[in-house]
Amino acid sequence: MKKILRLSILIIILFLLTAFNIEPEHCFEYICFSYSDQFSTEIIDQIVPADAPDFFLSLPEHIKFEFTDYPIQNHLFETPTLTIIPITDYIELHPDVEEQVNLLINILETKPEKPETLPTLPTWNAAQIMKVQISYLEFNDISGVRFLTQYGQSFWPINNNDMFYYFLGLTSDNEHLITGVFPINHPDIINDGNELYETKNYDEFADGFITYIADTETFLNTQPPKSFFPPFALLDQFINSISIIN
């Protein structure tokens, strides 16, 4: 019965989109979103099976969308993704994840302008190096935070090959975690971290790393959203179109 109801809702949505000439709507299972052909034209839908539970990066069964012809290619994240993870299943698999989920819930409720830290969900084997252009989004019974960030395992320069737009969101019932990882560039940021080491010694750079990150965050926070590629407006528009059909 639920499947019939979902199908009926999807048909109505698709009819309305066609009738009013709204951008293409993409639906899979219980998730729908709209997208511009400037964002992507090829999408791979997946129901990803649960990983082995003894691996610290493992995930429960979840839904993932891959955007294979995204305008930035040859990035650290080879394929931009949108991922929807059942939170209860995730916490059952890794109880320590609950702390990060609670941190996200608190941040979305209080909306600090300059949060000391932002959660990493799902868990990665790298540290969050920076966070800039923080903005809170609320839409379709989903609330979330988006920001520009970079992760690393060493003293590594901020660069276009590693920097990305990161969205972390929760459905209003806190049952689903929604994450989006999309490469983003800025013309005044080096393309590859190795470029900086052509003129700087590694130890010298490591010694001044905290100041370097602070200066870079200040610079990126003062840049107009449209100076990034893809522009924040395009990425935010896509995120704001996501809906979960229960």
Sequence and secondary structure as in RCSB ss.txt:
>XXXX:A:sequence
MKKILRLSILIIILFLLTAFNIEPEHCFEYICFSYSDQFSTEIIDQIVPADAPDFFLSLPEHIKFEFTDYPIQNH
LFETPTLTIIPITDYIELHPDVEEQVNLLINILETKPEKPETLPTLPTWNAAQIMKVQISYLEFNDISGVRFLTQ
YGQSFWPINNNDMFYYFLGLTSDNEHLITGVFPINHPDIINDGNELYETKNYDEFADGFITYIADTETFLNTQPP
KSFFPPFALLDQFINSISIIN
>XXXX:A:secstr
 HHHHHHHHHHHHHHHHHHTT S EEEETTEEEE  TTT S EEEEEE    TTSTT   SEEEEEETT S  S 
SSSS EEEEEEHHHHHHH TTHHHHHHHHHHHHHH  SS S    SS  SSEEEEEEEEEEEEETTEEEEEEEEE
EESSS    TTT EEEEEEEETTS EEEEEEEE B TTS SSGGGGGGTS HHHHHHTHHHHHHHHHHHHHTS G
GGSBS HHHHHHHHHT EE  
